[in-house]
Structure formats: structure tokens, C-alpha cells
């Protein structure tokens, strides 16, 4: 059977990430905030968060309304979660006038939506001192921020994230790294799309774009989106049907334009980690943008085991600019093959690049049975903890580190 050699890929990734002249951006999914370095729980995943939210509605008509909406979502061949639930509720809220929908009036639908948003906000707000859940020194986001701080890069790193939480912000600030999120100001920071399109005022700053909105975002009396510290308990989880059906909605439109702009550049590299490719609109943007560039690349670091018939491998098998590195398999250059080392690593070598991407303790069952080496270990860089540790092993001086001379 033909296989992919993980050693070559690990070395390639090391070369790319160590190259100061490479344009490197990142797209992070919500799972990066689920665990800290020791795998202690931080923020629940979308599925757990969804279950927690809906279990709190034990009385009718809210309980029955959610069940009906869930059935509608599933019948539309969509995944039922907090975002699709909020989308449907908001859709009905806009459509309802004098009549009731799902046994709820327009006002009752609004109350249901706000109750769900408030509950999600409380689950995500682990940065609050009272929660005692997060120590910035123990989260993987901080290790990632250390790499940004120490890596000598010609082009600033830009980060796209689907998370609502503040863990990336806390980590960047903990490392003393200036960053720009599209908002300008202090008391009621306002969204400034001009600075996203023309980043001259903050050219050397790290950029942080939150595609699925964020804690601390709210609307003022003019319906403009603002960011305030006092609104930290106002979770602007914007319903997906509003994000995608109304193209003038900000800041989503500017963030998506920025991602598209980057992927159309020559020699651009986008790393995704814990992004599941369930968001068809982001997927469409990525595919369209890379098709218009001669040399941009997307490296998908995937934690799960994938089959050739799964949707993500199908996407990569139709586009050579997208490579998928999953737990047991990979899609590279259209080819879906298993991982397999060409030869057994020397255990006496103190520095072995393979160790950063493979868990030597994860010996396959067939190796135990036959006492033979198969070379079929697990690829681990899809784990945000492993990926940030991988980054931490190679960087040089940075513009953010003060010179003591």
C-alpha cells in the first residue's frame, strides 16, 4: 500500500513555520479553548454547550418550541447546535407579528433567544476572576502567543478564530504583544473597516479576527457594533443566517474579505487547527480564493480519524492546494493515504523531529501482537496542545523582545 511519510511533512512544516519571510495566517476552531495544557476542562465544546443550554428549558411552551425547532433544523440536513438554534429562533422572531410561532409570541421568542445567549455567555466567560477556571500561563493559547513573540517574522501573524472567548486576547496581552481586532477606541471602541483594508496604522501588529463574534460586543443606539469592557457579559453570538444572508453586516463581511484577500496572494500559507470544515460559507470562501492564486496553500491540522468518504478528504482530493493531516491518514496532492514512516527512528538520538508530530507511546495494536515495527503511528499536530509545543521548539529573536544592550 502506498503511504505518506510523516517525517517529510513534519520537516516541511518546520521549514515553513521557521521561514521569517513566509506569509502565515491561522484559522482556529472552537475546540482550541476546550482544554488547557494538562487537558483540564476550560470551555465546553459546542455539542456539550448545546445540551447544557436546552436542558435548562424544562417547561412548556419553551421546551416544546425548542423540540420543534430542532426537528426543523435536522429536516433541513443541518447540524443542530446553539448557532443553528439561535438562527432559527431569530428567523421566527422576525417573521412573527400578531400570530405565534411554535407556541411563542414575537416577544417570547426574543426572551428565549436572549436567555440562550446569556447562558452561553456565562459558560464562555471563564476569564472572569470569580470563575477561577483559567490561569493564562497554563493554556495553549499562551504558548502560541510566546511563539508569535519570539518568532522573527517579516509579515505580522493574522489569526481568524471561531471562538467567542477572550483566551487569545488574554494570552497576547500576557506576552505584551500589540494586536488589532478591527475596533478603534477605548470606552466604546467602534468598528473601523478601513483599517482592516489598509492596515498601515497598525502594520506591524498581530491581527485577531473573530468570525463568529465575541464576548464584549454589543450594539449601540445607532445599531453600530461596539466593543466595550463593561459589556463583557453581552455575548454577541450572531445568528448564522444573519451573518450570511445580509452581506452588509459588519464586522463579519470585512473579516471574510480579509481572509479571501490573503488566500489570493502568492505564496500565502493558511494553517487551520480544530476547524472542522462544517461552516460551508467559510469553506466556499477558502476554495474560491485558493483557486485564484497560483501558489497559496492551506494546511489542515485535523485531530480526528478520517475516512476517504468523509467530506473533508473529498474537498482536499479535488484541490492540490489543500492538504489534510489527520490522525491516521492524510490527503496530500489529491492522494488519500495512510501515514507510515519509511524506517524506524533511532531511539538514541536526543533530537528527533518525528517526536514533535507523533506520539511514540501510541503503538498500534498489530505491533503489540506481532512484536514488529509497522511505522503506522498517530499524527498529533491536529491537537492544539501538540501544535503549540511544536511551534515553541523553533524560533529566534523577535521585534517584541526588548534589547537589553
C-alpha positions as CSV (number, residue, x, y, z in Angstrom):
1,X,0.0,0.0,0.0
2,X,1.3,3.5,-0.9
3,X,1.6,5.8,2.1
4,X,2.6,9.3,3.2
5,X,5.9,9.7,5.1
6,X,5.2,11.9,8.2
7,X,8.9,12.7,8.6
8,X,8.9,14.6,5.4
9,X,5.8,16.5,6.3
10,X,7.0,17.4,9.8
11,X,10.2,18.7,8.3
12,X,8.3,20.7,5.7
13,X,6.1,22.3,8.3
14,X,9.1,23.1,10.4
15,X,10.7,24.8,7.4
16,X,7.6,26.8,6.6
17,X,7.0,28.0,10.2
18,X,10.6,28.9,10.7
19,X,10.9,30.9,7.5
20,X,10.7,34.6,8.5
21,X,9.6,35.7,5.0
22,X,6.6,33.4,4.8
23,X,3.1,35.0,5.0
24,X,1.5,32.7,7.6
25,X,-2.0,33.1,8.9
26,X,-4.1,30.8,11.2
27,X,-7.7,29.7,11.4
28,X,-8.7,28.2,14.7
29,X,-11.9,26.4,15.6
30,X,-13.7,26.5,18.9
31,X,-12.1,23.3,20.2
32,X,-8.8,25.1,20.9
33,X,-10.4,26.5,24.0
34,X,-11.8,23.3,25.4
35,X,-8.7,22.1,27.4
36,X,-5.6,23.6,29.0
37,X,-2.1,22.2,28.8
38,X,-2.9,19.4,31.2
39,X,-6.2,18.6,29.5
40,X,-8.2,20.2,32.3
41,X,-11.7,21.4,31.1
42,X,-11.9,25.0,30.1
43,X,-14.8,25.9,27.8
44,X,-17.3,23.2,26.8
45,X,-17.5,22.2,23.1
46,X,-20.5,23.3,21.0
47,X,-22.3,20.0,21.4
48,X,-21.9,19.9,25.2
49,X,-22.8,23.6,25.4
50,X,-25.9,23.0,23.3
51,X,-27.0,20.1,25.6
52,X,-26.4,22.2,28.7
53,X,-28.5,25.1,27.3
54,X,-31.5,23.2,26.2
55,X,-31.7,21.1,29.4
56,X,-32.5,24.3,31.3
57,X,-35.8,24.7,29.4
58,X,-37.9,22.1,31.2
59,X,-41.3,23.8,30.9
60,X,-43.6,24.4,28.1
61,X,-44.0,26.3,25.8
62,X,-40.2,26.9,25.6
63,X,-39.3,23.2,25.8
64,X,-41.8,22.2,23.1
65,X,-40.7,25.1,20.9
66,X,-37.1,24.0,21.0
67,X,-38.0,20.5,20.1
68,X,-40.0,21.7,17.1
69,X,-37.1,23.9,16.0
70,X,-34.7,21.1,16.4
71,X,-36.8,18.9,14.2
72,X,-36.9,21.7,11.5
73,X,-33.1,22.1,11.6
74,X,-32.4,18.4,11.2
75,X,-35.0,18.1,8.4
76,X,-33.0,20.8,6.6
77,X,-30.0,18.5,6.8
78,X,-28.2,20.8,9.1
79,X,-26.4,20.1,12.4
80,X,-28.4,21.0,15.5
81,X,-26.4,23.2,17.8
82,X,-26.5,26.6,19.6
83,X,-25.8,28.6,16.4
84,X,-28.4,26.9,14.2
85,X,-30.9,27.0,17.1
86,X,-30.3,30.8,17.5
87,X,-30.6,31.2,13.8
88,X,-34.0,29.6,13.7
89,X,-35.3,31.4,16.7
90,X,-34.2,34.8,15.2
91,X,-35.7,33.9,11.9
92,X,-39.1,33.2,13.6
93,X,-38.7,36.3,15.8
94,X,-38.5,38.4,12.6
95,X,-41.4,36.6,11.0
96,X,-43.8,36.6,14.0
97,X,-46.2,39.5,14.4
98,X,-49.6,39.1,15.9
99,X,-49.6,35.3,15.5
100,X,-47.5,32.9,17.5
101,X,-44.8,30.6,16.0
102,X,-44.0,27.3,17.9
103,X,-46.4,28.5,20.6
104,X,-44.4,31.6,21.2
105,X,-45.2,35.2,20.5
106,X,-42.6,37.6,19.0
107,X,-41.7,38.9,22.5
108,X,-41.5,35.4,23.9
109,X,-39.1,34.3,21.1
110,X,-36.9,37.3,21.8
111,X,-36.8,36.4,25.5
112,X,-35.9,32.8,24.6
113,X,-33.1,33.9,22.3
114,X,-31.7,36.3,24.9
115,X,-31.9,33.6,27.6
116,X,-29.9,31.2,25.5
117,X,-27.3,33.9,24.6
118,X,-26.9,34.8,28.3
119,X,-26.4,31.2,29.3
120,X,-23.7,30.7,26.6
121,X,-22.0,33.9,27.7
122,X,-21.7,32.5,31.2
123,X,-20.3,29.3,30.0
124,X,-17.7,31.1,27.9
125,X,-16.7,33.8,30.4
126,X,-14.0,31.8,32.2
127,X,-11.8,34.8,32.1
128,X,-13.8,36.4,35.0
129,X,-11.9,36.3,38.3
130,X,-14.8,34.8,40.1
131,X,-14.7,31.7,37.8
132,X,-11.2,30.7,39.0
133,X,-11.1,28.5,35.9
134,X,-8.2,29.9,33.9
135,X,-4.6,30.6,34.5
136,X,-3.2,32.2,31.4
137,X,0.2,30.5,32.0
138,X,-1.4,27.1,31.7
139,X,-3.3,27.5,28.5
140,X,-2.1,26.6,25.0
141,X,-3.0,30.0,23.7
142,X,-0.2,31.4,25.8
143,X,2.3,29.0,24.2
144,X,1.1,30.1,20.8
145,X,1.5,33.8,21.8
146,X,5.0,33.0,23.0
147,X,5.9,31.8,19.5
148,X,4.5,34.9,18.0
149,X,6.5,37.0,20.4
150,X,9.8,35.1,19.8
151,X,9.4,34.4,16.1
152,X,11.3,36.9,13.9
153,X,8.7,37.4,11.1
154,X,8.8,39.8,8.2
155,X,5.0,39.8,8.0
156,X,2.8,40.0,11.1
157,X,0.7,37.0,12.0
158,X,-3.0,37.2,11.4
159,X,-5.4,34.9,13.4
160,X,-9.0,34.0,12.4
161,X,-11.0,32.3,15.2
162,X,-14.5,31.0,15.6
163,X,-14.3,31.3,19.4
164,X,-16.3,33.8,21.4
165,X,-13.9,33.7,24.4
166,X,-11.1,36.0,25.4
167,X,-8.3,33.4,25.8
168,X,-6.4,34.6,22.7
169,X,-6.6,38.2,23.8
170,X,-5.5,37.3,27.4
171,X,-2.5,35.4,26.0
172,X,-1.4,38.1,23.6
173,X,-1.6,40.7,26.3
174,X,0.2,38.4,28.8
175,X,3.1,38.3,26.3
176,X,3.0,42.0,25.7
177,X,2.1,41.7,22.0
178,X,0.2,44.6,20.4
179,X,-2.8,43.3,18.4
180,X,-5.7,44.8,16.3
181,X,-9.2,43.3,16.1
182,X,-10.9,45.8,13.9
183,X,-12.1,48.1,16.6
184,X,-10.7,51.5,17.5
185,X,-11.2,53.5,20.7
186,X,-11.2,52.9,24.4
187,X,-14.5,53.4,26.2
188,X,-16.9,52.4,23.3
189,X,-14.5,51.1,20.7
190,X,-16.1,51.3,17.3
191,X,-15.5,49.0,14.3
192,X,-13.2,50.5,11.7
193,X,-13.2,48.5,8.4
194,X,-10.9,51.0,6.7
195,X,-8.1,49.9,9.0
196,X,-8.7,46.2,8.0
197,X,-8.4,47.0,4.3
198,X,-5.5,49.4,4.8
199,X,-3.5,48.2,7.8
200,X,-0.9,51.0,7.7
201,X,-1.7,52.4,11.1
202,X,-1.2,49.0,12.7
203,X,1.0,47.4,10.1
204,X,3.3,45.5,12.5
205,X,0.6,44.4,14.9
206,X,-0.8,41.0,15.2
207,X,-4.3,40.8,13.8
208,X,-7.2,39.0,15.5
209,X,-10.4,38.4,13.6
210,X,-13.3,36.8,15.4
211,X,-15.5,35.3,12.7
212,X,-18.4,34.1,14.9
213,X,-18.4,37.3,17.1
214,X,-17.3,37.7,20.6
215,X,-17.9,38.5,24.2
216,X,-17.9,42.2,24.9
217,X,-19.5,43.1,21.6
218,X,-22.9,44.9,21.6
219,X,-25.0,47.3,19.6
220,X,-25.3,51.0,20.5
221,X,-28.5,53.0,19.9
222,X,-27.4,53.6,16.3
223,X,-27.2,49.8,15.8
224,X,-23.5,50.0,15.3
225,X,-21.3,47.2,16.6
226,X,-19.1,48.4,19.5
227,X,-16.6,46.7,21.8
228,X,-16.7,47.6,25.5
229,X,-15.1,46.1,28.6
230,X,-18.3,46.7,30.6
231,X,-20.3,44.7,28.0
232,X,-18.2,41.6,28.7
233,X,-21.4,39.8,29.7
234,X,-23.1,40.7,26.5
235,X,-22.3,37.8,24.2
236,X,-22.9,38.8,20.6
237,X,-23.3,35.4,19.1
238,X,-24.6,36.5,15.8
239,X,-27.1,34.0,14.2
240,X,-25.6,32.4,11.2
241,X,-28.5,33.2,8.8
242,X,-28.0,36.9,9.5
243,X,-24.2,36.6,9.0
244,X,-24.6,35.0,5.6
245,X,-27.8,36.3,4.2
246,X,-27.1,40.0,4.8
247,X,-23.9,40.8,3.1
248,X,-23.6,44.3,4.6
249,X,-23.4,43.0,8.2
250,X,-20.2,44.1,9.9
251,X,-17.6,43.1,11.1
252,X,-18.2,39.7,9.5
253,X,-18.0,41.0,5.9
254,X,-14.7,42.8,6.4
255,X,-13.2,39.7,8.2
256,X,-14.2,37.4,5.4
257,X,-12.9,39.8,2.8
258,X,-9.6,39.9,4.6
259,X,-9.3,36.1,4.6
260,X,-10.2,36.0,0.9
261,X,-7.6,38.7,0.2
262,X,-4.9,36.7,1.9
263,X,-5.5,33.4,0.2
264,X,-5.4,35.0,-3.2
265,X,-1.8,36.2,-2.6
266,X,1.1,34.3,-4.0
267,X,2.9,32.0,-1.6
268,X,0.4,32.6,1.2
269,X,0.0,29.8,3.8
270,X,-3.0,29.3,6.0
271,X,-2.9,26.8,8.9
272,X,-6.2,25.5,10.3
273,X,-6.4,23.8,13.7
274,X,-9.5,22.3,15.2
275,X,-11.5,23.8,12.4
276,X,-14.0,21.0,11.4
277,X,-15.0,22.4,8.0
278,X,-18.6,22.4,9.0
279,X,-19.1,26.0,8.0
280,X,-20.0,25.8,4.3
281,X,-19.6,29.6,3.8
282,X,-16.0,29.7,5.1
283,X,-15.3,26.6,3.1
284,X,-16.6,28.2,-0.1
285,X,-14.5,31.3,0.5
286,X,-11.4,29.2,1.1
287,X,-11.9,27.1,-2.1
288,X,-12.7,30.1,-4.2
289,X,-9.8,32.2,-3.0
290,X,-7.1,29.5,-3.4
291,X,-8.3,28.8,-6.9
292,X,-7.4,32.3,-7.8
293,X,-3.9,32.1,-6.5
294,X,-1.0,30.2,-8.2
295,X,0.9,29.3,-5.1
296,X,-1.2,29.7,-1.9
297,X,-1.6,26.7,0.4
298,X,-3.9,25.5,3.1
299,X,-2.6,23.0,5.7
300,X,-5.5,21.4,7.7
301,X,-4.3,20.0,11.0
302,X,-7.1,17.6,11.9
303,X,-7.3,15.8,15.3
304,X,-9.8,13.1,14.2
305,X,-9.6,9.9,12.2
306,X,-10.9,10.4,8.7
307,X,-12.3,8.1,6.1
308,X,-11.8,8.6,2.3
309,X,-15.6,9.1,2.0
310,X,-15.7,11.9,4.6
311,X,-16.4,15.4,3.3
312,X,-13.1,17.0,4.3
313,X,-10.9,14.4,2.4
314,X,-13.2,14.9,-0.6
315,X,-12.5,18.7,-0.5
316,X,-8.8,18.1,-0.4
317,X,-8.8,15.4,-3.1
318,X,-10.3,17.9,-5.5
319,X,-7.7,20.7,-4.8
320,X,-3.9,20.2,-4.6
321,X,-3.5,23.4,-2.7
322,X,-5.3,22.0,0.3
323,X,-3.5,19.3,2.4
324,X,-5.2,17.5,5.2
325,X,-3.2,16.0,8.0
326,X,-5.5,13.7,10.1
327,X,-4.7,11.3,12.9
328,X,-4.1,8.1,10.8
329,X,-4.4,9.4,7.3
330,X,-3.6,12.4,5.1
331,X,-4.6,13.9,1.8
332,X,-1.6,15.4,0.0
333,X,-1.6,16.1,-3.7
334,X,-5.0,14.7,-4.2
335,X,-3.9,11.3,-2.6
336,X,-5.7,9.9,0.4
337,X,-3.2,7.5,2.0
338,X,-2.2,6.3,5.5
339,X,0.7,7.7,7.5
340,X,3.8,5.4,7.6
341,X,7.4,6.1,8.4
342,X,9.9,4.7,5.9
343,X,12.2,3.5,8.7
344,X,12.2,3.2,12.4
345,X,13.6,6.3,14.2
346,X,16.8,5.9,16.3
347,X,15.7,5.9,19.9
348,X,19.2,7.0,21.0
349,X,19.0,10.3,19.1
350,X,18.3,13.1,21.6
351,X,16.6,15.4,19.0
352,X,14.2,13.7,16.6
353,X,11.8,15.8,14.6
354,X,9.4,12.9,14.5
355,X,8.8,13.2,18.2
356,X,7.1,16.6,17.7
357,X,4.4,15.2,15.5
358,X,4.0,11.6,16.6
359,X,3.3,10.0,20.0
360,X,5.9,7.2,20.4
361,X,3.7,5.7,23.1
362,X,0.8,5.3,20.7
363,X,1.9,1.9,19.4
364,X,-0.6,0.2,17.1
365,X,-2.3,-3.0,18.3
366,X,-0.7,-5.0,15.5
367,X,2.7,-4.0,16.8
368,X,1.9,-5.4,20.2
369,X,0.6,-8.7,18.7
370,X,3.5,-9.3,16.3
371,X,6.3,-7.5,18.2
372,X,7.2,-5.9,14.9
373,X,7.5,-2.2,14.0
374,X,4.9,-1.1,11.4
375,X,5.6,2.7,11.2
376,X,1.9,3.4,11.5
377,X,1.8,5.8,14.4
378,X,-0.6,8.6,15.0
379,X,-0.1,12.2,13.7
380,X,-0.8,14.6,16.6
381,X,-0.3,18.1,15.3
382,X,-4.1,18.5,14.9
383,X,-4.1,18.7,18.7
384,X,-3.7,22.4,19.6
385,X,-1.5,21.4,22.6
386,X,0.9,19.4,20.4
387,X,0.9,22.1,17.7
388,X,1.8,24.9,20.1
389,X,4.5,22.8,21.6
390,X,5.8,22.1,18.1
391,X,6.0,25.8,17.5
392,X,7.8,26.5,20.7
393,X,10.8,24.5,19.7
394,X,11.9,26.7,16.9
395,X,12.0,30.5,16.9
396,X,14.6,33.2,17.1
397,X,14.7,36.8,18.3
398,X,11.6,38.9,17.8
399,X,10.8,42.5,17.4
400,X,8.7,42.3,20.5
401,X,11.6,41.4,22.8
402,X,13.4,44.4,24.2
403,X,17.2,44.5,23.6
404,X,19.0,44.7,26.9
405,X,22.0,46.4,25.5
